[in-house]
Amino acid sequence: MTRFKTIARYSSYLLGSRLLSRLLFTAFFIYAASRLGPELFGALSFALVTVELLSSIGDLGITRYAARELVRHWDRKEVLAGEVLFLQALTSIVISLGGVIIIAAYQPQSPKLQLLLLAMVAVLLSALVNTAEAIFVATQKFFFSALFTFIGRLVYVSIGFIALYLGASVVVVMYGFVAGVTVEAVLRFTVVIRRVTTFSFRFTGAQIARILVAIKPFALTAAANIIFLRANVVILEMFEGDAAVGVFNIAFTIFIPFVWLPMILQRTVFPGLTKIYAEDPGKARIHTWQWYRLMALAGIPIAIGVSLLAGPVLSLFPEGYEDSIPTLIILMSSIPFMLFSSVGFNTLQVIDREGSAAHASGAAAAAGIVFGLVLISLLDVIGAALAFLAAAVVLAVYFYHLVYKHFLRKSVLPLIVKPVIAGAVMLVIGLLVWNISTWLAAVAGLVVYVIAVFVMRAVELKEIKMLLQSQ
């Protein structure tokens, strides 16, 4: 089996799990939004974002670092696994206790208080999930990762549907979320212990200290990435309240699967590219160039196609969420930049330039906060989307500069010209057909894009074949 087929299989596991989960979430969110209204739905969304923020920050980049080290030093897997579990447990405890202190000082009213306290329980459980994920990535057991993630989401959504149907409070829905995380953590750890490795805690304080120094850039990157993704929600909550968060989260829920595409590629391609770079840096440069080309070709039609369908898709949601339509269109405009950033991020960590990646991620996070404070105060929900787009541009440009400087030394900008032209043609055709049928506009635009790409020879089939076979 070629490496590309392996990558495609692993990616299909992760993407399939994410897409199935998102279908469940979308159906659940439509129902929850109609049953709870923007304010309560926004409070639930904010609690879930809190879990996402704190569990990612508490991870400290350990998951990514551990996956790389396990690939390189599999002979020490028991001790490495023990070190990872110890650090994950320690940081999750510190983060969750810090969260409880902040909640106590802030003193939110019920049911928001209960929602946030349950969120801290989920943050504690994230230590087990993150530890198992690092081991799954290193051993390329992506099927288990995908399966158990989906089962956890299924438990949560099932409890949520039943709770809302029976008229239970939003707090019961959050209990369902904690139950889902618990099930996922138990399943993951059962497989790790029985099929992969045991955990040895025969390590010294000096070894832990060395790991903490080594993961510093990974930690900064992880924290910066989650701030980049979700800081606008926190700022929106501060300025506009729960209802605005609910409106924004509807658009973000539809948008986020398209962000997963590059994230999934990062995880599945990372072990293979690490080995290729160690064996032949020149070959790794060719792969990087080709991945940039594919991301440029894929990002533009995805952004335009989904934007054309924003209206009919979001019309499924109840009254009060009208601003979600322009919000989704703006968010989708960031997809080409996000795809480019995924290549840059992966490349920098493969070539041991994780410190540079941390600087770029930090700059994007800072840009997101600054743009968010300004634009959200002026434009509310739409300002949150514009702030995210601006930060995505900063991230993509910074990553590209670093990859060019430290590794590629060959401009990829010529790759963008022909896809941009093809995208402009797609947009024109889509808008012309849009008055007839929005769905037909998306399909016709995509067909025209593909034709334009091959007419202009923006990519050659033999180049794609070479990339797929070598991967």
N, C-alpha and C positions, 0 to 999 in steps of 0.2 A: 504494500500500500504506500503510495506517495505521501510525503509529508503534508501536501496540500489537502489530500483527502482526509488525513487525520485531523487537520485544523478545521476543515469544513464540518466534519462530524462533531468535533467538540463544540464548535461555534453553534451548530444547529441545536445541540443539547441546551446550551445556555440561552440562546435566542428563543428557542421554542418555549422553554420554561418562563422566560420573561414575558413573551407575547401572550401566552396563556394566562399568566398572572395578570397582565395588563387588561386583557379582555374581561377577566373576573372583576378587577378593580374598577374598570370603566362602568360596567353594569352596576356594580355596587355603589359607585360614587353618584351615578345618575339617581339611583333610588335614595341614597342617603341625602343628597342635596335637596331632593323634593320633600323628603320626610322631615329633615332637620331645619331647612332654611339656611340662607347664607351665613348667619351668625354662628349657630351651633356647628354647622359643617366646617366653618372656618376655624372654630376652636379645636375640633377634632384634627383638622389638617395641620394646625400649628403644633399640636402634641406629637403627631407623627413626624413632622419636620424636626422637632426637638430631638427625638430619638435618632433620626438620621444624622443630625449635626453632631450630637455628643458621642454617639458610638463611633463615628468616623474620626472625630478629633481624638477620642480615647484610644483608638487603634494605634496612633502614633506612627503610622506607616509600617508597623510590625509585620502585617500580613504580606505586603509586597517584599520587604527585606527578607523575611523568613522563606518565602517561596524561592527566591534567588539562591539563598544560602543552602537550602535543602537540595536544590538541583546540583550545586557545586560540591557539597559535602554530604552525600547521602550516607556514607559510612558512619556518620555521627548523628543519624536521624533521631535516636531516642533522646539524646541530650538536647539537641536543637529544639525538638518538640516540647520538651519540658521547659526550656527557657522561654519559648513563645507563650506557652500556657501561663507560666508565672507572670510574665510581663502583661499579658492581656488581662488577666484577673486583677492585677494590681492597678492598672490604669483605669479599668472600668469601675472599680470600687471608688477610686479617688474622684473620677468624673461624676459618678452618680451621687456621691455624698455632697460634692460641690453643688450639684444641681438642686438637691434637697435644701441646702442652706439658702440658695438664691430664691427658691420658691417660697421658703418660710419668710424671707425678708420682704419679698414682693407681695405676698398674701393675696393671691388671686381668689376670686369668688368661685363657689361651686357653680357648675360642675368642672370648671377649668382646673381647679385645684386637684381634684381627683384624677383628671386626665394627665396632668403633668407628673403627679406622683407615680402613676402607673407607667408613664414614659421612663422614669428612672429605673424601674424594675426591668424594663426591656433593655435599657442600656447595660445593666449588670449582665444579663443573659448574652449580650453581644460578644462578650469575651470568649465564650465557648464557640459561638458561630464563627468568629474571626479566626480563631486558632485552627479549627477544622478546615476553614477555607484555604488557609496558607498551605496546609498539608495536601489538600485536594489539588490545588494549582500545581504544586511542585511535582506531584505524582501523576498529573494529568487525568485525575478521576473526575472529569467534568460532568459525567452523567449523574453521579451521586450529588454533586453540588447543585445541579439543575433540579433534580428530582426532589430533594429535600427542601429547597427553597420554594418550589411550587406547592408542596404539601403544606408547608407552614402558611403560605398565603391562602391556600384553600381553607384551612381551618379558620383563619381569621375572617375571611369573607363569609363563610357559612354561618359562623356565630353572629356576625354583623347583620346579615340578612334576616336571620331568625329574630334577633333582638329588636330590630326596627319594625319588623312585621307585627310582632307582639306588643309594640308600643313601649318597649323598654327604653331607658335613658341612654344617652350617648356614652355614659361611663361604662355600661355593659358592653358596648361596641369596643371600647378600649381594652376591656378585659379579654375580649376575643383576640385582639392583636397580641397581647402578652401570651395568651395560650398558644397562638400560632408560632411565636418565637420560641417558646418552650419546647414544643414538639420538634421544630427544626433543629434546635440545639441537641436534643437527646438523640435524634436519628443520626445526625452528623457524627457525634462522638462515638456512638455505638459502632459505626462502620470504621472509623479511624482506629479504634482500639482493636477491633477484631480482624481487620483486613490490612492495615497499613503499618502502624507502629504503636509501641507503648511509649510511656512518658517517663523519662529519667530526670530526676532533680539533683543529680550529682554535678552541680556546677557551683562555682564560687561567686562571691560578690564582685570580684574583679572582672570576671567574665560578663556578668550582667552589666557592669559599668561600661565595658568595651562595646557591648551591643547598643547601649543607650547612646553612646557617642556615634556609633556607625549608623544608627537609624535616624539621626538628627535630620538629614535632608529628606528622608522618606516621611518623617513626621511632619515637617514643615509643608511638604507637598500635599500630604493627605489632608491636613487641616486647611490649607489654602484652597484646595480643590472643593471641599465641601462648603467653605465660606463663599467661594465663587458661585457655586450652584445655588445656594440657599440663603445667602445673606439678605437678598431682596425681600424674602418672605418675612424675615425678622423685622426689617425696617418698615415694611408695609404694615405689619402688626402694630408697630409703635405709632405710626402716623395715622393709619386709617381704621384699625381694628379688625375683628374677626371676620366681618362680612367681606371686606376687601380681600382678605387672605383666601376665603372660600372661592371668590370669583377667579382670582389668579390661579388657584390650585387646580381648577377645572382645566384650564388651558395647559398648565404645566404637566398634568397627568397625561394628556394626549401627546405632549411634546417629548417627555422623558424617554419613551422607548427608542426614539431616534438618537438620543444621546448614548443609550446602551450599546448601539451598534459598534461605535469605536471602542467603548470600554470592553466589550466582549472580545473584540479583535486583540486588544492589548493583552488580555489574560491568556488567550489561547495561543497567540503567536510568540509571546514573551519567552517561554522556555526554549523553543526552537531557535529563535534569533540570538539568544544568549550563546548557544552552542556554535552557531554559524560564525558569530563575531569572534569567538575564541579561536576558531580554526582558520578563518580567512576574512580579515577585515575588508578587503577589496570586494569580496562577494557580498558582504553585508551592506556595503554602500550601494551596490546595484539593487539589492532588495529594497532598501530604503527609498531610493528614487522611484522604483516601480510602485511601491505602496502609496507614495505621494500622488502619483498619476491616477491610480485607482480611486483614491479618496476625492480627488478633484472631480473626477467623472461622476462619482456617485452622489456627492453632496448637493450639487445644484438641482438636479431633477427631483430629489427628495424634498428639498425646501419648497420648490415651486409647486409640485404636485399636491402636497399636504395643504399648502396655503390656499390653493384653489378649492379645496374641499372643506375648509374651515367652517364656512357658513352652514352647509347642510349637516355636518357632523355635530356642531354645537347647538343646532336647533333642537336636538334631542333633549337638552337640559331645560329645566323649568324656567319660568320668568324670574328675572333678577340677575341672570348671568350673561347678559348681552355683551358686556365688555370683554368677555372671554374670547370673542371672535377676533378682534384686532390684536389682542394679546397673543393669541396662538400664532397669527401670521408673523408678528415681530419675532417671537421666539424661534420659529422655523427658519427665519433668515440667518440665524446663527449656526445652523447645521453644517454648512460647508467649512466654516471656521473651526468648529468642534472636531470635524473629521481630520482636518490638517493638524490640529493640536494633538490628536491621538497618536499620529505617526511621530511627531516630535517628542512627545512624552516618552513613548516606548523606546525610541532611539537613544535618548539621553540616558535612560536608566540601563540600557543594554551596554553602553560604552562607559559605564561608571561615571557619568556626569550628573548624578542625581542631585548634587548641590546646585548645579545650574538650573535643573528642572524645578527645584524648590524656589529659586529666585524668580523664575518666570511665573510659577503658580502664585507666589506671594504678590507679585505685581498685579496679576489679574484679580486676585481677591481684594487688594487695596482699591483697584479701579472700580470693582463692583460696589464696594461700600461707598466710595465717593460719588459715583454716578447715581447710586441708589438714593443717597441722602438728597441729592439735588433734584433728580428727575421724579422721584416718588412724591416729594413735597409739591411739585408743580403739576404732575399728570396722574397721580394716584396709581391705579392698577397698570395702565399702559406705560407709565413711567418705570415701573418695576421690570417690565419686559424690555424696554429700551436700555435700561441699565445693564441687564444681562447681555444683550447684544453687544453693547460697547465693551464690556469686560471680555467677551468671547473674542472680539477683534484684537484686543490687547494681548490676550493669551496666545492666539495663533501667530501673530507677528513676532512676539518675543521668542516663542519656541522655534520658529523658522530661523530666526537670526542665530540662535544658539546652535542648532543642528548644522547650519551652513558654516559657522565659525569653527566648531570643534570636530566635525566629522565629514560632512558631505562635500563641502567646498565646491559645490556645483549648484547653480541657481535652478530652482524648480519653478520659477515664475513663468517661463514659457509654457509650462504645462497648463496654466490657468486660462490662457487667452482663448483657445478653441472651445473648451467647455463653457466659458462665459458667453461666447457668441452663440453656441448651441442653446444655452439656457435662455438667452434673450429671444431667440426664435420660438422656443417652447412657450415662453410667457406670452408672446404676442398671439400665437395660435390659441393658447388656452383662454385668453381674454376674449378673443373673437368668438369662440365656441361657447363661452361661459353663459351667455344669455339664453342659449338653446338648452344646455344641460351642463350642470357643474361637474357631474361625474364623467360625461363625455369629454369635457374640456380637459380634465386631468389625463384621461387615456390618450386623447389625440395629441396633447402636448408632449407626453412621454414618447409616443411613437415618433413624432417629429424630431425630438431630441436625439433619439437613437440613430435616426437616419442622418441627421446633421453631423453627429460625431463621426460616423463612418465615411460620410462624403468628404469631410475635412481631414480625415485621417488623424483624428485627435489621438487615437491609439491603434496599434496594429495587433492583430490576433496572435501573431507569432510571439509578440512581447508578453501578452497575457499568458499564453501557453507556457513560455519559459518560466515565468514567475510561479505559476501554479505547480508545475512539475518540480521545480527546484525547492519549493516550500514543502 
